[in-house]
Amino acid sequence: MPIKIFNYTISKRLILLIMGDLLIVNGSIFLSAIIRLGLNYGWDYVRNHPLSFALTGLVFIITFFFTELYDTRKNFKSPGNIMTIAFASTSAFIITTFLFYISWSLRIGRGVFALNGILITLFIIGWRILYSYLLEQAIFKRSVLIIGAGWAGKTILHEIAKSSKSGLRVVGFIDDDQRKKGSLIDGIPVLGNRYTLNNVIHKHDIDLIIGAITHEKHADLIKALINCSWNGIEIVDMPAIYEQLTGKIPFKHINNMWMLHTVISKPKLYGRMVKPFIETFVALLLFILLIPAMVITAMLVKIDSKGRIFYTQERIGKDGKKFTIIKFRTMVENAESLTGAVYAADNDPRITKMGRFLRKWRLDEIPQLLNIIKGDMSLVGPRPERYVFIKEFEEKIPFYTQRLAVRPGLTGWAQIKYPYASSIEQTEEKLQYDLYYIKNMSFLLDVVVLLKTIKVVLFGRGK
């Protein structure tokens, strides 16, 4: 059962991961000092440098967090995740070295420091492999009962099946439709209706119930679920568990009241005051630092093809406010003169040679730092869209206008989680990620998005 701290739900698995890492980091500190200096001198050395070792542990834990090593759904036995742990440890080691040389008083011996980094890396890899192995054992699985064997119930069943590290095992469904009683939904049985709920719970030792009913719930069912909650069984709705498993909001399975409750309950201090101030400062700093790169890019754009260096276009921002976005031109001049407003396609002939390079490394977006400084955009948020497309999407996609509740971003959660959208179906998929970001907007989520964006840029995964 999850634990709530300051209204934020934290799973026991996440707590287990963090506690295990803290134990390993602190244990590695003592062990490295003892191996290097002996038992007595090593113990004294640690006692004489408490701040230095505390800083080392903190840097490692924070780095693990930002490299998504606290995603409890990951299989840490995979070679890719083992490489991520090694990369995160190396990064933490470099950051700590930099901090030590900024403040010389914090510096510790190179032998102890290097040995500590090696031990932490090896022990963390071993611990994460053990963690993934343990979660595969039946004793760690949570027995799940889904209320509702319709569209929403099937959807969450599929997501649980795809997420092998969720730790969830669906036992069956509860549904009042007599035609479904005793039938199988993708191999999972319908065990009864609302009147047999208590019997099913006791018989199958249920400890998590997922409500997957999109219509209004019967009063008897609500009473039964309240009773289950009082008896220690966790009750969650389908959108909440879907959000945890996928990092997106299932907009086709929510209603206006769900969205209203989300908006009302969300703290707004960060989004309204803190975020704009921080992002404007960061954008101004980046703009100054990138002036040489922008000058070179501007020259290459001009040499590559005839036309303007910059491309400007009207976009729709927060609350439907119009603004002019600025980018380096990546297409031939007047590219839409014959086609009108259309999406860029794969191998689009309108894109110039230099344009392909800029799009691949997302360098064409750099001038938008000016939009952030002006207050039209954010560093992180849903990407700004054109009016012609917004009108089309509003008619075809539920909750699309919710994207306009926040300032659009230079990058966003949808951009790092899903490739370029060039159809209604793909736009619907990206909207689910945008809604997730709007619902969960925070400083830490923004930092995660920015770090992942840097990774995308470094590996040239733009379009």
Salt bridges, closest charged atoms under 4 A:
ASP21 OD2 - ARG128 NH2 2.51
ASP44 OD1 - ARG47 NH2 2.71
GLU68 OE1 - LYS74 NZ 3.93
GLU68 OE1 - LYS452 NZ 3.55
ASP71 OD1 - ARG73 NE 3.01
GLU136 OE2 - LYS77 NZ 2.94
GLU136 OE2 - LYS165 NZ 2.77
GLU159 OE2 - LYS162 NZ 3.28
ASP175 OD2 - LYS180 NZ 3.87
ASP176 OD2 - ARG194 NH1 2.33
ASP177 OD2 - ARG179 NH2 3.16
ASP186 OD2 - HIS158 NE2 2.53
ASP220 OD2 - HIS218 ND1 3.72
GLU234 OE1 - ARG142 NH2 2.67
GLU243 OE1 - LYS439 NZ 3.32
GLU279 OE2 - LYS275 NZ 2.90
ASP319 OD2 - LYS318 NZ 2.92
GLU333 OE2 - ARG308 NE 3.07
GLU333 OE1 - ARG329 NE 3.66
GLU336 OE2 - ARG386 NH1 2.84
ASP346 OD1 - LYS463 NZ 2.57
ASP348 OD2 - ARG350 NH2 2.84
ASP364 OD2 - LYS327 NZ 3.76
GLU365 OE2 - LYS327 NZ 3.99
GLU365 OE1 - ARG383 NH2 3.13
ASP376 OD2 - LYS374 NZ 3.80
GLU392 OE2 - LYS396 NZ 3.28
GLU394 OE1 - LYS391 NZ 3.71
GLU428 OE1 - LYS252 NZ 3.39
GLU429 OE2 - LYS248 NZ 2.14
ASP434 OD2 - ARG403 NE 2.92
ASP446 OD2 - LYS275 NZ 2.95
